Amino acid sequence: MADRPEFSSDLFKKGLQVRREVLGDEYVNKSIAAATDFNAALQQQATESAWGAIWTRPGLDRKTRSMLNLAMLSALNRGHEFKLHIRGALNNGVTRDEIKEVLLQVGGYCGVPAAVEAFRLASEVFKEIDSAKSGD
């Protein structure tokens, strides 16, 4: 991990652990290693506030938080983050059928174009995962 003062708080370390468990070491290591003087504060903010302060709260389990993230990221049309959180949702026990239902809910409340894009992106991730499993 990059040795930066922004990454030294207990809340950062707590958030980083959850972030790794949900998104995987490879992605998190790459993000942290890419920290610069310009963007390290953003890494700190995201890791402490979202992962350290929110994802560690006892009120919702990780599976529910993942489903909420998928719905919100779909509604906001944040494709890169959405694809990342598809993988995180699967890591948190969300099934493909549950993802489908979340995205249908998005279509009903946020509009069909949001759901169409989310289904397209989710299908890309599923294809990547399936391809990696089969060795193609």
N, C-alpha and C positions, 0 to 999 in steps of 0.2 A: 504494500500500500504506500502511496505517496506520503512522504513525511512532510506534512504541511500543518501549520498551526490551526487552520480551519477544521482539520480532521481530528482534533485531540479531545473534544468534549466527551463526557460520558454519554450524552444524548446522541451524539453522532455515532459512537461505537455501538450503542444499542440499536439505532436505526440501521446501521450498516449490516448488522447481523440479520435482521429481518429482511432487509433488501436482498442479501445474498440467498437466504432461504427461499424467497419467492422468485427472484429473477435469475438466480444462478451465479456462481462465482465468475464464470467467463465474462459475462456482460458487465458485472459490477467492477471487476478488476480492470477491464478496458476503460470504463467510465472514469474510475479514480485515477488511473495512470494518465489519462488525457487531461487531467486538471492543470490549468495554467493560472498565472496570477490574475488573469481576467475572469475566468469562469469557476475557480475553486469556491468562491462564495456561494454560487448557485448550487454546486454539489453539496455544500454544507447545509444550505437552506432546505433543499429537497430531502436530504437524508435525515436531518434532525426533525423537520416539521412533519413531513408526510410519513416517513418510515419510523422515526423514533417516537414522535408524539401521537400519531394517529393509528398506525398499524399495530401498535403495541397495546392499545386500549382494550379493556376486557369486554366492551359492549357488543362487539360483532366478531364472529370468527373470520379467519382469513378467506375462506371460501366465499362468504357473503361479501366481504370487502372486494374481492376480485370481481364478482359479478357486478357490483356497483361501479367499479372502475371501468369495466367494459362498456356499460351503458353510458356513463358520462363521457368517456373518450370517443365513443361512437357519435354521441350527440354533438360533441365539440369538433368532430372531424379531425382528430389528432392521430393520423394513421400510423406514424412511427411508434408512438407510445402505445397505441391500441395493439399493434402486433406484438410488442414486447409483453404487454399484459395478457394477451391470449396465452402465451407460454407460461406466464406466472399463474394464471387461472388454472391451467392444467396441472401445474405443480401443486396447487392448493386444493386439488380434488374436484374441480369443476369439470363435468363431463361435456363432451361435444354436444350432446342433446340439450344440456342446460345452457350452454353458450348459444345454441340456436334459439332457445326460448327467450333468452335475454335480448338477442338481436331482433327477434320478432316484436318484443315489447318496445324496443327503440323505434321500430317502424310505426307502431301505433301511436306513440306519443311524441316522437321527434320528426317523423316523416319517412316516407319510403326511400328517398335518396340517401338518407343517413344509414338506413338498414342495408340497402343495396351495397354501399361502399364497405360497410362493416362485414357483411357476408363475404364479399370479394377478398378482403384482407385476411379474414379468418381462414378462408379456403386456402390462401397462399401459405399461411403458417402450417395448416394441417398437412398440406402437400409436402412442405419442407421436412416436417417431422416424420411423416410416413416414408419419404424417400431416404432419410437418414437411417431409419430403422431397417429398411429393406436392403440398404447398402448400394442403392442406385446412384 
